[in-house]
């Protein structure tokens, strides 16, 4: 499970903030991926995503959350990943992430307290300052950790989103019910053998 940030912002605990969350906002590079990219000889860009983070997005959606990706990237990879996960909104080319998140929340008719944003690098700081629950991944820049309410144990691309979603759903008291519904949606548990 993630841990409260030591140097983070003052105010309610991360768990109290998590109880108000209704929208999950994620960066891509360094959060959904480990921040590295591979280029083919033809110039094709490749990124690796953690499937546990994909399940976490499905769990958040199953719990009734809105989901969004806000990234400075302009490549089609982020858009394709968002579409595959069924993310409600993908914002590409967001150089001013704080403004992008404010616009997103206005579109969803939600206040800042209803949002969790997960970031890793300096361009994420304005976005983290505009949400109720600011989360840094374990390998985030120190400046990002300094403004976060919560720091994951997993690095970016290593299941950090899964940690965040589990933390939020547990704080809201719906983790077990959401997991049970998700498992039932996918064939249920096999009958126990005696």
Backbone as a printed PyTorch tensor [residue, N CA C, xyz], in Angstrom:
tensor([[[  0.8470,  -1.1890,   0.0000],
         [  0.0000,   0.0000,   0.0000],
         [  0.8850,   1.2420,   0.0000]],

        [[  0.3820,   2.3250,  -0.5780],
         [  1.1570,   3.5710,  -0.5820],
         [  1.3330,   4.1010,   0.8370]],

        [[  2.2250,   5.0440,   0.9850],
         [  2.4560,   5.6410,   2.2990],
         [  2.2460,   7.1500,   2.2160]],

        [[  1.8260,   7.7170,   3.3420],
         [  1.6310,   9.1690,   3.4050],
         [  2.9790,   9.8360,   3.1450]],

        [[  2.9490,  10.9080,   2.3870],
         [  4.1750,  11.6500,   2.1090],
         [  4.5840,  12.4190,   3.3550]],

        [[  5.8480,  12.3260,   3.7080],
         [  6.3330,  13.0040,   4.9150],
         [  6.3500,  14.5150,   4.7500]],

        [[  6.7780,  14.9860,   3.5930],
         [  6.8760,  16.4250,   3.3890],
         [  5.6730,  16.9860,   2.6640]],

        [[  4.6440,  16.1740,   2.5150],
         [  3.4720,  16.5640,   1.7270],
         [  2.7010,  17.7310,   2.3110]],

        [[  1.6730,  18.1090,   1.6160],
         [  0.8530,  19.2470,   2.0210],
         [  0.1020,  18.9170,   3.3020]],

        [[ -0.2160,  19.9400,   4.0420],
         [ -0.9520,  19.7940,   5.2980],
         [ -2.4410,  19.6220,   5.0160]],

        [[ -3.1610,  19.2490,   6.0580],
         [ -4.6060,  19.1190,   5.9290],
         [ -5.0480,  17.7180,   6.2660]],

        [[ -6.2090,  17.3320,   5.7590],
         [ -6.7480,  16.0000,   6.0580],
         [ -5.7850,  14.8900,   5.6340]],

        [[ -5.9200,  13.7440,   6.2600],
         [ -5.0860,  12.5930,   5.9140],
         [ -5.3760,  12.1490,   4.4870]],

        [[ -4.4570,  11.3720,   3.9400],
         [ -4.6480,  10.8420,   2.5910],
         [ -5.8970,   9.9670,   2.5340]],

        [[ -6.1590,   9.1960,   3.5850],
         [ -7.3550,   8.3400,   3.6000],
         [ -8.6240,   9.1800,   3.5840]],

        [[ -8.6450,  10.2700,   4.3430],
         [ -9.8190,  11.1580,   4.3450],
         [-10.0120,  11.7780,   2.9680]],

        [[ -8.9250,  12.1500,   2.3190],
         [ -9.0030,  12.7060,   0.9680],
         [ -9.5030,  11.6430,  -0.0150]],

        [[ -9.0240,  10.4100,   0.1550],
         [ -9.3960,   9.3190,  -0.7490],
         [-10.8920,   9.0240,  -0.6950]],

        [[-11.5010,   9.2380,   0.4450],
         [-12.9370,   8.9580,   0.5720],
         [-13.7840,   9.8590,  -0.3230]],

        [[-13.2380,  10.9840,  -0.7690],
         [-13.9820,  11.9280,  -1.6120],
         [-13.7340,  11.7260,  -3.1070]],

        [[-12.8190,  10.8520,  -3.4630],
         [-12.4110,  10.6920,  -4.8660],
         [-13.5230,  10.0830,  -5.7180]],

        [[-13.7320,  10.6720,  -6.9030],
         [-14.6870,  10.1590,  -7.8940],
         [-14.0780,  10.0960,  -9.2890]],

        [[-12.8530,  10.6240,  -9.4420],
         [-12.1880,  10.5930, -10.7470],
         [-10.6990,  10.3010, -10.5580]],

        [[-10.2020,   9.3650, -11.3630],
         [ -8.7980,   8.9670, -11.3690],
         [ -8.1370,   9.5930, -12.5890]],

        [[ -7.1180,  10.4320, -12.3520],
         [ -6.3810,  11.0870, -13.4340],
         [ -4.9360,  10.6040, -13.3770]],

        [[ -4.4080,  10.1950, -14.5350],
         [ -3.0740,   9.6030, -14.5930],
         [ -2.2260,  10.2630, -15.6610]],

        [[ -0.9410,  10.4120, -15.3780],
         [  0.0560,  10.7420, -16.3800],
         [  0.4140,   9.4240, -17.0740]],

        [[  1.1420,   9.4970, -18.1720],
         [  1.5510,   8.2730, -18.8660],
         [  3.0130,   7.9530, -18.5750]],

        [[  3.9270,   8.7190, -19.1680],
         [  5.3530,   8.4140, -19.0270],
         [  5.8050,   8.5960, -17.5890]],

        [[  6.3200,   7.5230, -17.0020],
         [  6.7770,   7.5570, -15.6260],
         [  5.7150,   7.1790, -14.6130]],

        [[  4.4700,   6.9930, -15.0710],
         [  3.3750,   6.5720, -14.1850],
         [  2.7750,   5.2710, -14.7120]],

        [[  2.1670,   5.3140, -15.8850],
         [  1.6670,   4.0840, -16.5120],
         [  2.8020,   3.2940, -17.1560]],

        [[  3.9190,   3.9680, -17.4360],
         [  5.1230,   3.2990, -17.9410],
         [  6.2680,   3.6180, -16.9930]],

        [[  7.4160,   2.9940, -17.2320],
         [  8.5810,   3.2880, -16.3860],
         [  9.3370,   4.5250, -16.8620]],

        [[  8.8060,   5.2020, -17.8550],
         [  9.4210,   6.4290, -18.3470],
         [ 10.3860,   6.2250, -19.4930]],

        [[ 10.7390,   4.9780, -19.7590],
         [ 11.6460,   4.7220, -20.8760],
         [ 10.8420,   4.5340, -22.1490]],

        [[ 11.4930,   4.7450, -23.2930],
         [ 10.8580,   4.4490, -24.5660],
         [ 11.8850,   3.8110, -25.4820]],

        [[ 11.4010,   2.9510, -26.3400],
         [ 12.2610,   2.3100, -27.3240],
         [ 11.8940,   2.8580, -28.6950]],

        [[ 12.9030,   3.0530, -29.5200],
         [ 12.6800,   3.5070, -30.8880],
         [ 13.1980,   2.4500, -31.8420]],

        [[ 12.3780,   2.0950, -32.8180],
         [ 12.8200,   1.1470, -33.8360],
         [ 13.6820,   1.8840, -34.8580]],

        [[ 14.3200,   1.1310, -35.7420],
         [ 15.1240,   1.7490, -36.7970],
         [ 14.2790,   2.6610, -37.6750]],

        [[ 12.9950,   2.3540, -37.7980],
         [ 12.0870,   3.1870, -38.6100],
         [ 11.5910,   4.3990, -37.8360]],

        [[ 11.9300,   4.4770, -36.5560],
         [ 11.4800,   5.6030, -35.7460],
         [ 10.1910,   5.3480, -35.0020]],

        [[  9.6950,   4.1050, -35.0390],
         [  8.4820,   3.7640, -34.2910],
         [  8.7980,   3.7560, -32.7970]],

        [[  7.9290,   4.3820, -32.0240],
         [  8.1060,   4.4590, -30.5770],
         [  7.3550,   3.3150, -29.9140]],

        [[  7.9810,   2.6900, -28.9190],
         [  7.3670,   1.5900, -28.1780],
         [  7.4250,   1.8870, -26.6850]],

        [[  6.3490,   1.5400, -25.9740],
         [  6.2980,   1.7030, -24.5220],
         [  5.6880,   0.4450, -23.9240]],

        [[  6.0760,   0.1280, -22.6990],
         [  5.5280,  -1.0260, -21.9940],
         [  4.5940,  -0.5480, -20.8900]],

        [[  3.4360,  -1.1970, -20.7790],
         [  2.4430,  -0.8780, -19.7600],
         [  2.2430,  -2.0910, -18.8690]],

        [[  1.9490,  -1.8600, -17.5950],
         [  1.7240,  -2.9280, -16.6330],
         [  0.2440,  -3.3330, -16.6660]],

        [[ -0.0230,  -4.6090, -16.8750],
         [ -1.4160,  -5.0610, -16.9620],
         [ -2.1650,  -4.8980, -15.6370]],

        [[ -1.4510,  -4.9140, -14.5090],
         [ -2.1270,  -4.6830, -13.2220],
         [ -2.7150,  -3.2780, -13.1470]],

        [[ -2.0300,  -2.3230, -13.7750],
         [ -2.5850,  -0.9700, -13.8340],
         [ -3.8420,  -0.9580, -14.6990]],

        [[ -3.8510,  -1.7750, -15.7430],
         [ -5.0500,  -1.8860, -16.5800],
         [ -6.2300,  -2.4350, -15.8010]],

        [[ -5.9930,  -3.4460, -14.9850],
         [ -7.0590,  -3.9920, -14.1370],
         [ -7.5080,  -2.9340, -13.1340]],

        [[ -6.5690,  -2.1560, -12.6150],
         [ -6.9210,  -1.1010, -11.6550],
         [ -7.8610,  -0.0800, -12.2780]],

        [[ -7.6120,   0.2950, -13.5210],
         [ -8.5050,   1.2350, -14.2080],
         [ -9.8900,   0.6070, -14.3490]],

        [[ -9.9360,  -0.6840, -14.6810],
         [-11.2260,  -1.3800, -14.7880],
         [-11.9390,  -1.4040, -13.4340]],

        [[-11.1990,  -1.6110, -12.3540],
         [-11.8000,  -1.6110, -11.0150],
         [-12.3420,  -0.2270, -10.6620]],

        [[-11.5860,   0.8060, -10.9850],
         [-12.0520,   2.1730, -10.7160],
         [-13.3450,   2.4480, -11.4770]],

        [[-13.3830,   2.0520, -12.7320],
         [-14.5900,   2.2530, -13.5400],
         [-15.7460,   1.4250, -12.9740]],

        [[-15.4620,   0.2070, -12.5250],
         [-16.4970,  -0.6640, -11.9380],
         [-17.0780,  -0.0340, -10.6810]],

        [[-16.2480,   0.7230,  -9.9520],
         [-16.6950,   1.4060,  -8.7330],
         [-17.4140,   2.7230,  -9.0410]],

        [[-17.5520,   3.0440, -10.3310],
         [-18.2840,   4.2450, -10.7290],
         [-17.4400,   5.4850, -10.9130]],

        [[-16.1270,   5.3350, -10.9190],
         [-15.2520,   6.4890, -11.1030],
         [-15.1730,   6.8800, -12.5720]],

        [[-14.9430,   8.1610, -12.8160],
         [-14.5310,   8.6370, -14.1320],
         [-13.0210,   8.4360, -14.1850]],

        [[-12.4700,   8.2710, -15.3710],
         [-11.0360,   8.0560, -15.5160],
         [-10.5030,   8.9330, -16.6340]],

        [[ -9.2560,   9.3700, -16.4780],
         [ -8.6520,  10.2400, -17.4860],
         [ -7.1410,  10.0810, -17.5040]],

        [[ -6.5980,  10.3140, -18.6770],
         [ -5.1560,  10.4070, -18.8700],
         [ -4.8700,  11.8430, -19.2710]],

        [[ -3.9070,  12.4670, -18.6000],
         [ -3.4560,  13.8140, -18.9530],
         [ -1.9450,  13.7220, -19.1190]],

        [[ -1.4700,  13.9050, -20.3510],
         [ -0.0570,  13.7210, -20.6520],
         [  0.4620,  14.8230, -21.5610]],

        [[  1.7180,  15.1230, -21.4030],
         [  2.3780,  16.0680, -22.2940],
         [  2.7100,  15.4450, -23.6350]],

        [[  2.6600,  14.1310, -23.7000],
         [  2.9510,  13.4090, -24.9400],
         [  1.9090,  13.7020, -26.0120]],

        [[  2.3410,  13.6360, -27.2560],
         [  1.4120,  13.8320, -28.3720],
         [  1.3570,  12.6050, -29.2790]],

        [[  2.0060,  11.5280, -28.8760],
         [  2.0130,  10.3170, -29.6950],
         [  0.6880,   9.5730, -29.5640]],

        [[  0.4450,   8.7030, -30.4960],
         [ -0.8070,   7.9400, -30.4900],
         [ -0.8000,   6.8130, -29.4650]],

        [[  0.3570,   6.5060, -28.8910],
         [  0.4360,   5.3980, -27.9340],
         [ -0.4530,   5.6540, -26.7200]],

        [[ -0.3860,   6.8500, -26.1600],
         [ -1.2030,   7.1760, -24.9770],
         [ -2.6810,   7.0980, -25.3150]],

        [[ -3.0420,   7.6030, -26.4780],
         [ -4.4510,   7.5620, -26.8940],
         [ -4.9160,   6.1150, -27.0630]],

        [[ -4.0830,   5.3020, -27.7020],
         [ -4.4370,   3.8970, -27.9190],
         [ -4.5820,   3.1550, -26.5880]],

        [[ -3.6850,   3.4170, -25.6430],
         [ -3.7780,   2.7480, -24.3460],
         [ -5.0430,   3.1810, -23.6150]],

        [[ -5.3280,   4.4700, -23.6550],
         [ -6.5470,   4.9770, -23.0290],
         [ -7.7940,   4.3510, -23.6130]],

        [[ -7.8290,   4.2290, -24.9380],
         [ -8.9880,   3.6090, -25.5940],
         [ -9.1130,   2.1480, -25.2010]],

        [[ -7.9920,   1.4340, -25.1590],
         [ -8.0350,   0.0130, -24.7930],
         [ -8.5620,  -0.1770, -23.3730]],

        [[ -8.2090,   0.7450, -22.4770],
         [ -8.6470,   0.6490, -21.0810],
         [-10.0520,   1.1980, -20.8610]],

        [[-10.6170,   1.8530, -21.8680],
         [-11.9410,   2.4490, -21.7100],
         [-11.9230,   3.7230, -20.8910]],

        [[-10.7860,   4.4190, -20.8920],
         [-10.6490,   5.6750, -20.1530],
         [-11.6240,   6.6950, -20.7410]],

        [[-12.2830,   7.4500, -19.8650],
         [-13.2900,   8.4180, -20.3090],
         [-12.7140,   9.5470, -21.1500]],

        [[-11.5180,  10.0130, -20.8210],
         [-10.9430,  11.1690, -21.5160],
         [ -9.4300,  11.0310, -21.5680]],

        [[ -8.8620,  11.2710, -22.7500],
         [ -7.4140,  11.3010, -22.9230],
         [ -7.0430,  12.6890, -23.4220]],

        [[ -6.2200,  13.3920, -22.6530],
         [ -5.7660,  14.7320, -23.0250],
         [ -4.2920,  14.6280, -23.4060]],

        [[ -4.0050,  14.8140, -24.6940],
         [ -2.6380,  14.7550, -25.2070],
         [ -2.0600,  16.1610, -25.3130]],

        [[ -0.7410,  16.2630, -25.2530],
         [ -0.0690,  17.5470, -25.4430],
         [ -0.3310,  18.5490, -24.3370]],

        [[ -0.6240,  18.0760, -23.1410],
         [ -0.9470,  18.9610, -22.0120],
         [  0.3420,  19.4800, -21.3820]],

        [[  0.7840,  20.6290, -21.8150],
         [  1.9860,  21.2380, -21.2410],
         [  1.6740,  21.9600, -19.9390]],

        [[  0.4250,  22.3500, -19.7600],
         [ -0.0220,  23.0120, -18.5300],
         [ -1.0380,  22.0790, -17.8750]],

        [[ -0.5170,  21.0950, -17.1610],
         [ -1.3800,  20.0320, -16.6330],
         [ -2.3780,  20.5230, -15.5950]],

        [[ -2.0230,  21.5300, -14.8380],
         [ -2.9740,  22.0910, -13.8760],
         [ -4.2080,  22.6270, -14.5800]],

        [[ -3.9980,  23.3830, -15.6580],
         [ -5.1170,  23.9230, -16.4330],
         [ -5.9160,  22.7930, -17.0820]],

        [[ -5.2090,  21.7860, -17.6000],
         [ -5.8870,  20.6540, -18.2460],
         [ -6.7650,  19.9040, -17.2470]],

        [[ -6.2800,  19.7210, -16.0300],
         [ -7.0620,  19.0120, -15.0120],
         [ -8.2540,  19.8520, -14.5760]],

        [[ -8.0710,  21.1570, -14.4310],
         [ -9.2080,  22.0290, -14.0950],
         [-10.2950,  21.9380, -15.1610]],

        [[ -9.9000,  21.9670, -16.4340],
         [-10.8710,  21.8640, -17.5290],
         [-11.5650,  20.5090, -17.5070]],

        [[-10.8140,  19.4710, -17.2350],
         [-11.3620,  18.1220, -17.1540],
         [-12.3970,  18.0220, -16.0380]],

        [[-12.0770,  18.5580, -14.8780],
         [-13.0100,  18.5180, -13.7530],
         [-14.2680,  19.3230, -14.0590]],

        [[-14.1210,  20.4450, -14.7500],
         [-15.2930,  21.2340, -15.1480],
         [-16.1640,  20.4220, -16.1050]],

        [[-15.5270,  19.7300, -17.0450],
         [-16.2680,  18.8850, -17.9900],
         [-17.0160,  17.7680, -17.2670]],

        [[-16.4060,  17.1970, -16.2400],
         [-17.0300,  16.1240, -15.4670],
         [-17.9640,  16.6600, -14.3770]],

        [[-18.0360,  17.9840, -14.2390],
         [-18.8570,  18.6520, -13.2110],
         [-18.4680,  18.1830, -11.8060]],

        [[-17.1630,  18.1430, -11.5530],
         [-16.6300,  17.7240, -10.2600],
         [-15.6730,  18.7840,  -9.7250]],

        [[-15.5920,  18.8990,  -8.4090],
         [-14.6480,  19.8090,  -7.7840],
         [-13.2940,  19.1510,  -7.6170]],

        [[-12.2700,  19.9350,  -7.2800],
         [-10.9210,  19.3830,  -7.1430],
         [-10.8060,  18.2960,  -6.0830]],

        [[-11.6270,  18.3780,  -5.0320],
         [-11.5620,  17.3730,  -3.9590],
         [-11.9640,  15.9870,  -4.4450]],

        [[-12.6550,  15.9100,  -5.5770],
         [-13.1180,  14.6290,  -6.1140],
         [-12.0720,  13.9360,  -6.9820]],

        [[-10.9050,  14.5590,  -7.1460],
         [ -9.9010,  14.0100,  -8.0630],
         [ -8.6520,  13.5320,  -7.3440]],

        [[ -8.1260,  12.4100,  -7.8440],
         [ -6.7850,  11.9650,  -7.5010],
         [ -5.9780,  12.0580,  -8.7930]],

        [[ -4.7910,  12.6210,  -8.7050],
         [ -3.8860,  12.6900,  -9.8550],
         [ -2.5900,  12.0210,  -9.4570]],

        [[ -2.0900,  11.1430, -10.3320],
         [ -0.8530,  10.4150, -10.0820],
         [  0.1970,  10.9210, -11.0610]],

        [[  1.3050,  11.4390, -10.5160],
         [  2.3550,  12.0000, -11.3570],
         [  3.7330,  11.5620, -10.9140]],

        [[  4.7260,  11.9740, -11.7110],
         [  6.0980,  11.5700, -11.4160],
         [  7.1400,  12.6510, -11.6360]],

        [[  6.8430,  13.6550, -12.4620],
         [  7.9020,  14.5920, -12.8170],
         [  7.4350,  16.0380, -12.7050]],

        [[  8.3290,  16.9420, -12.9540],
         [  8.1160,  18.3580, -12.6820],
         [  6.8800,  18.9400, -13.3550]],

        [[  6.5870,  18.5460, -14.5930],
         [  5.4000,  19.0700, -15.2830],
         [  4.0980,  18.6440, -14.6080]],

        [[  4.1610,  17.6700, -13.7190],
         [  2.9620,  17.1980, -13.0180],
         [  2.6280,  18.0340, -11.7780]],

        [[  3.5720,  18.8160, -11.2970],
         [  3.3610,  19.5640, -10.0480],
         [  2.1320,  20.4730, -10.0990]],

        [[  1.9230,  21.2730, -11.1550],
         [  0.7110,  22.1060, -11.1810],
         [ -0.5820,  21.2830, -11.1430]],

        [[ -0.5800,  20.1200, -11.7520],
         [ -1.7490,  19.2420, -11.6930],
         [ -1.9670,  18.6920, -10.2990]],

        [[ -0.8850,  18.3120,  -9.6390],
         [ -0.9750,  17.7810,  -8.2810],
         [ -1.4970,  18.8350,  -7.3080]],

        [[ -1.2040,  20.0930,  -7.5950],
         [ -1.6540,  21.1830,  -6.7270],
         [ -3.1400,  21.4860,  -6.8820]],

        [[ -3.7790,  20.9090,  -7.9030],
         [ -5.1700,  21.2450,  -8.1920],
         [ -6.1540,  20.1100,  -7.9110]],

        [[ -5.7110,  19.0980,  -7.1680],
         [ -6.5910,  17.9630,  -6.8710],
         [ -6.6710,  17.7260,  -5.3670]],

        [[ -7.6840,  16.9860,  -4.9690],
         [ -7.8640,  16.6700,  -3.5580],
         [ -6.8550,  15.6840,  -3.0300]],

        [[ -6.4350,  14.7260,  -3.8750],
         [ -5.4620,  13.7120,  -3.4700],
         [ -4.3450,  13.6750,  -4.5040]],

        [[ -3.1810,  14.1720,  -4.1230],
         [ -2.0070,  14.2230,  -4.9970],
         [ -1.1120,  13.0350,  -4.6730]],

        [[ -0.7880,  12.2360,  -5.7000],
         [  0.0080,  11.0270,  -5.4920],
         [  1.2480,  11.0620,  -6.3750]],

        [[  2.3910,  10.7370,  -5.7800],
         [  3.6480,  10.5830,  -6.5110],
         [  4.0040,   9.1040,  -6.5350]],

        [[  4.5420,   8.6400,  -7.6640],
         [  5.0270,   7.2600,  -7.7230],
         [  6.3580,   7.1870,  -6.9750]],

        [[  6.7770,   5.9820,  -6.6160],
         [  7.9600,   5.7860,  -5.7700],
         [  9.2200,   6.4190,  -6.3410]],

        [[  9.3730,   6.3890,  -7.6610],
         [ 10.5830,   6.9340,  -8.2750],
         [ 10.3670,   8.3320,  -8.8490]],

        [[  9.3890,   9.0440,  -8.3190],
         [  9.1220,  10.4180,  -8.7610],
         [ 10.2640,  11.3400,  -8.3410]],

        [[ 10.3290,  12.4810,  -9.0030],
         [ 11.2990,  13.5090,  -8.6330],
         [ 11.0320,  13.9690,  -7.1960]],

        [[ 12.0770,  14.3080,  -6.4470],
         [ 11.8810,  14.7630,  -5.0640],
         [ 10.9090,  15.9370,  -4.9540]],

        [[ 10.9220,  16.8280,  -5.9290],
         [ 10.0190,  17.9810,  -5.9130],
         [  8.5630,  17.5520,  -6.0220]],

        [[  8.3180,  16.4680,  -6.7250],
         [  6.9580,  15.9350,  -6.8700],
         [  6.5230,  15.2950,  -5.5550]],

        [[  7.4050,  14.5130,  -4.9580],
         [  7.0880,  13.8980,  -3.6640],
         [  6.8020,  14.9630,  -2.6080]],

        [[  7.4720,  16.1080,  -2.7170],
         [  7.3080,  17.1740,  -1.7260],
         [  5.9090,  17.7780,  -1.7420]],

        [[  5.1980,  17.6960,  -2.8700],
         [  3.8430,  18.2710,  -2.9370],
         [  2.7590,  17.1970,  -2.8700]],

        [[  3.1670,  15.9350,  -2.7710],
         [  2.2090,  14.8270,  -2.7590],
         [  1.6550,  14.5750,  -1.3620]],

        [[  0.4360,  14.0590,  -1.3250],
         [ -0.1540,  13.5840,  -0.0720],
         [  0.2310,  12.1330,   0.1860]],

        [[  0.5360,  11.4200,  -0.8990],
         [  0.7540,   9.9800,  -0.8430],
         [  1.8580,   9.6230,  -1.8250]],

        [[  2.7090,   8.6560,  -1.4600],
         [  3.7510,   8.1480,  -2.3490],
         [  3.5610,   6.6380,  -2.4490]],

        [[  3.5070,   6.1250,  -3.6720],
         [  3.3300,   4.6830,  -3.8520],
         [  4.6210,   3.9500,  -3.5100]],

        [[  4.4980,   2.6740,  -3.2240],
         [  5.6790,   1.8320,  -3.0280],
         [  6.2080,   1.3600,  -4.3780]],

        [[  5.3210,   1.2440,  -5.3530],
         [  5.7120,   0.8140,  -6.6960],
         [  6.2060,   2.0040,  -7.5090]],

        [[  7.1870,   1.7280,  -8.3370],
         [  7.6790,   2.7450,  -9.2660],
         [  6.6950,   2.8870, -10.4250]],

        [[  6.8720,   3.9390, -11.1900],
         [  6.0620,   4.1040, -12.3910],
         [  6.2290,   2.9060, -13.3100]],

        [[  5.1250,   2.4430, -13.8850],
         [  5.1600,   1.2740, -14.7530],
         [  5.2110,  -0.0360, -13.9980]],

        [[  5.2350,   0.0120, -12.6710],
         [  5.3580,  -1.1930, -11.8590],
         [  4.1350,  -1.5080, -11.0220]],

        [[  2.9810,  -0.9920, -11.4240],
         [  1.7560,  -1.2630, -10.6840],
         [  1.3600,  -0.1540,  -9.7210]],

        [[  1.8920,   1.0460,  -9.9090],
         [  1.5790,   2.1650,  -9.0130],
         [  0.0990,   2.5350,  -9.0600]],

        [[ -0.5030,   2.5010, -10.2380],
         [ -1.9280,   2.8370, -10.3460],
         [ -2.7570,   1.8080,  -9.5870]],

        [[ -2.3690,   0.5560,  -9.6480],
         [ -3.0690,  -0.4880,  -8.8920],
         [ -3.0500,  -0.1570,  -7.4000]],

        [[ -1.8930,   0.2570,  -6.8950],
         [ -1.7850,   0.6400,  -5.4830],
         [ -2.7330,   1.7800,  -5.1450]],

        [[ -2.7580,   2.7840,  -6.0000],
         [ -3.5810,   3.9660,  -5.7450],
         [ -5.0560,   3.5950,  -5.7360]],

        [[ -5.4900,   2.8370,  -6.7300],
         [ -6.9050,   2.4510,  -6.8110],
         [ -7.2900,   1.6070,  -5.6040]],

        [[ -6.4420,   0.6620,  -5.2230],
         [ -6.7550,  -0.1500,  -4.0430],
         [ -6.8410,   0.7250,  -2.7920]],

        [[ -5.9110,   1.6610,  -2.6300],
         [ -5.9260,   2.5620,  -1.4720],
         [ -7.2350,   3.3500,  -1.4200]],

        [[ -7.6340,   3.9150,  -2.5500],
         [ -8.8480,   4.7350,  -2.6000],
         [-10.0870,   3.8830,  -2.3290]],

        [[-10.1830,   2.7300,  -2.9840],
         [-11.3690,   1.8810,  -2.7990],
         [-11.4420,   1.3190,  -1.3760]],

        [[-10.3040,   1.0020,  -0.7730],
         [-10.3120,   0.5520,   0.6260],
         [-10.7470,   1.6920,   1.5470]],

        [[-10.2540,   2.9010,   1.2870],
         [-10.6470,   4.0580,   2.1050],
         [-12.1480,   4.3040,   2.0130]],

        [[-12.7250,   4.0110,   0.8510],
         [-14.1610,   4.2030,   0.6490],
         [-14.9770,   2.9970,   1.1050]],

        [[-14.2940,   1.9350,   1.5330],
         [-14.9770,   0.7450,   2.0320],
         [-15.6230,  -0.1080,   0.9590]],

        [[-15.1520,   0.0160,  -0.2900],
         [-15.7830,  -0.7250,  -1.3900],
         [-14.8130,  -1.6540,  -2.1230]],

        [[-13.6110,  -1.8530,  -1.5960],
         [-12.6250,  -2.6850,  -2.2750],
         [-13.1410,  -4.1090,  -2.4970]],

        [[-13.5620,  -4.7850,  -1.4270],
         [-13.9880,  -6.1890,  -1.5540],
         [-15.1900,  -6.3290,  -2.4760]],

        [[-16.1630,  -5.4580,  -2.3480],
         [-17.3550,  -5.5330,  -3.1990],
         [-16.9980,  -5.2840,  -4.6590]],

        [[-16.1030,  -4.3370,  -4.9080],
         [-15.7070,  -4.0250,  -6.2830],
         [-14.9360,  -5.1810,  -6.8980]],

        [[-14.0040,  -5.7510,  -6.1360],
         [-13.2420,  -6.9010,  -6.6300],
         [-14.1830,  -8.0760,  -6.8860]],

        [[-15.1080,  -8.3320,  -5.9550],
         [-16.0660,  -9.4230,  -6.1390],
         [-16.8960,  -9.2430,  -7.3950]],

        [[-17.3750,  -8.0320,  -7.6340],
         [-18.1710,  -7.7580,  -8.8370],
         [-17.3250,  -7.9170, -10.0910]],

        [[-16.0780,  -7.4700, -10.0340],
         [-15.1770,  -7.5900, -11.1870],
         [-14.9260,  -9.0640, -11.5200]],

        [[-14.6620,  -9.8570, -10.4870],
         [-14.4150, -11.2880, -10.7000],
         [-15.6720, -11.9600, -11.2560]],

        [[-16.8440, -11.6260, -10.7130],
         [-18.0990, -12.1950, -11.2390],
         [-18.3080, -11.8110, -12.7010]],

        [[-17.9840, -10.5700, -13.0410],
         [-18.1100, -10.1110, -14.4300],
         [-17.2270, -10.9080, -15.3800]],

        [[-16.1810, -11.5200, -14.8380],
         [-15.2250, -12.2520, -15.6670],
         [-15.2690, -13.7550, -15.4010]],

        [[-16.4440, -14.2680, -15.0990],
         [-16.6090, -15.7060, -14.9780],
         [-16.6830, -16.2370, -13.5710]],

        [[-16.4400, -15.3960, -12.5860],
         [-16.5680, -15.8360, -11.2010],
         [-15.4600, -16.7630, -10.7650]],

        [[-15.5200, -17.1230,  -9.5090],
         [-14.5470, -18.0470,  -8.9430],
         [-14.9850, -19.4760,  -9.2170]],

        [[-14.0430, -20.3720,  -9.4560],
         [-14.4140, -21.7710,  -9.6550],
         [-14.9770, -22.3610,  -8.3670]],

        [[-15.8220, -23.3580,  -8.5060],
         [-16.3840, -24.0310,  -7.3310],
         [-15.2510, -24.7000,  -6.5610]],

        [[-15.3630, -24.6860,  -5.2450],
         [-14.3410, -25.3240,  -4.4160],
         [-14.4850, -26.8310,  -4.4940]],

        [[-13.3640, -27.4890,  -4.5500],
         [-13.3720, -28.9590,  -4.5290],
         [-13.3440, -29.4220,  -3.0940]],

        [[-14.0590, -30.4770,  -2.8400],
         [-14.0990, -30.9970,  -1.4640],
         [-13.1360, -32.1160,  -1.2910]]])
